[in-house]
Amino acid sequence: MRILGIPLGWVLYFFYSLVQNYGLALVLFTVLTRLILLPLAVNQQKGMVKMAMFRPKMEEIQKKYAKNPQKMNEEMTALYAREGYNPLSGCLPMLIQLPILFGLIDVIYNPLTHLLRMDASVIDSATTIAQQVLGQAGMSRYSAEMSIIHAVAENASAFSTLGEGFVSAIQNFDFTFFGLDLGVTPSFALNVYLLIPVLSCLTSFLMMRLTMKNSVAASDPSTAKMNKSMSFITPLLSLWIGFEVPAGVGIYWLMSNILAIFQSLVLNKFFNPAETAAKVKAELEAQREAERQEKIEARKAAKEKQAAQNRAAAAAALSGKKGRKHAAPVREQTLVEMAEDEEIDEKALSQKEINRMKLAAARRRDAEKYGEEYVDVTDHDLE
């Protein structure tokens, strides 16, 4: 973590030099972190909006290949490629925050190195003295530098060999935030430090719920299920870590969650996946309804045209002016429809044509019932 802590230490050192208070420096550091991550958050929000727009296509693929998961995954991958969408892009902000968190832990554990900029040799000597003052059992197993600060507060004269400047630097070092010592690790004891991991957990849960609300509107069911699980796992993880690290880390996580919630509310005003998904769904339904009406009108027009041809053919058959072979062709399925509408007198047709219509009607009903293709009736079928 030291490698991650070095650059973050310089950032915190800059803020501490401005405000001379570690807590305020930590707040400024948190704000800077959120500003750096803002472009990624905007891209993530836009990605969810974009996914909400082509989610209907995803649902069609899921419905079409419900019994073929391999084919479904292939089609989903192809859809993502066509739409230019990377489903893992939403994980990037979280992945970036992890090294920031680990680096920050190193900075908080080693304030003499990162904030007071003391030499390593001086810190080693001070560690030996702190062991004598506090005893080996009194030394922090995580941070020797935090133990040095506590040892100076208990017996400053023991560090006189390191010079007045060393003791003065530590005594003037403000490691607090509204009176809280940010070097203290919270425990389950009933004190104000208990609130830090608890509030960190609650704000993390609220942030995850907002994220899940957006992702459910945009993502497929499997991803939504994973997001739902993460909405519980992440807050519990922050609660556990809050009791394992100094209060300063918990304050950073708490402030980061609060800023993320505010950021999410603002971005939802401009890029709202839920509203986009509802709008696209409504437009798609309207388009499908318009297409359905067009098909109905087209079938109706075709039916009326064929009906006119059939009436002409029936009239010609009755009058005897034209032989049957010269009459306009009669489509079996339309004859059935006309017969059902009582537009043809059965007496005007031969028994063979009547049988043809009845058989065609039966075939049409079976085709519609079982989703099969309608097959025209031939003379061979009537033998």
Disulfide bonds with the S-S distance in Angstrom:
none
